[in-house]
Amino acid sequence: MALAALQNVSKSFGKVAALDGVSLAIEAGETVAVLGPNGAGKSTAINILLGLRRPQKGKALLFGASPHRNEGKSRIGVTPQDASFPHGMKVKELIRFSRAHFPNAVSEKALIEAFNLGPLADKLALQMSGGQMRQLAVAMAFIGQPEMVFLDEPTTGLDTSARAGLWSYFKKYRKNGGSVLLTTHYLEEAEALADRIILINKGRIIKQGSVADIKKLVPARIIRFRAEQAPKLNEAHWHKTDGDLHTFLAQNADDGVRELVNSGAKFSDLEVLSASLEMAITTLLEER
């Protein structure tokens, strides 16, 4: 039995179809990343799975039953996209308040250590930065030792060190049998964490599979080199520049490199690489 599932779910807001016949399932012990551009329907899918919104068509299931039942809600943890806390409460008070709602809550000490909240423990919520609020919101999802967590953009606003710390915790949680449904705009995060990718665009699932499966759907190769100015390469259909570092995506790497050489451009540090998840998804979305 899937821990969470949508069965042919549709949901519209006015004339806009947020979800159009979406079916998906999250199995025990897997991390699934739901990806797509803004407005694709990712958060709507999560809200329906959590019982926060009702589908107009289809069905949502949480542990095989309605997501509105308390039995299922007690077995999950959630980090919503937008989280806020009472301004007058300290971090340690918020943790104690939340722990009181779970019979098998993780200890206050263990949670503070796991999420590096020690320096924040005596801070009021009002005094926290956006990144610190996000870190606390993620920690709150794990207080009840849930079987599954829903993480909607969990590391937005965090610095590299804090993000790496959360990745490590997510991997440990997954290794110990936990399940994760994740949305993120950081595609390197999805590549590092996900067992499976579900790509949504305009309310519909357009592709799904492992990271390797998704990357294989785009046979193109990355051509990367340094030059003062990048030449035009007709063989490439995607180009990104960062200072003097130029990255092209070409269907045929041999033809692309040949064109680069024949252009007469002065270049160095030439590399030919497999397409990244970011480039694969960019290409798949451009095809729609």
Secondary structure, DSSP 8 states (H G I E B T S, - for coil): --SEEEEEEEEEETTEEEEEEEEEEE-TT-EEEEE-STTSSHHHHHHHHTTSS--SEEEEEETTB-TTSHHHHTTEEEE-SS----TTSBHHHHHHHHHTT-TT---HHHHHHHTT-GGGTT-BGGG--HHHHHHHHHHHHTTT--SEEEEESTTTT--HHHHHHHHHHHHHHHHTT-EEEEE-S-HHHHHHH-SEEEEEETTEEEEEE-HHHHHHT---EEEEEE-SS----TTEEEEEEETTEEEEEES-HHHHHHHHHHTT---EEEEEEE--HHHHHHHHHHT-
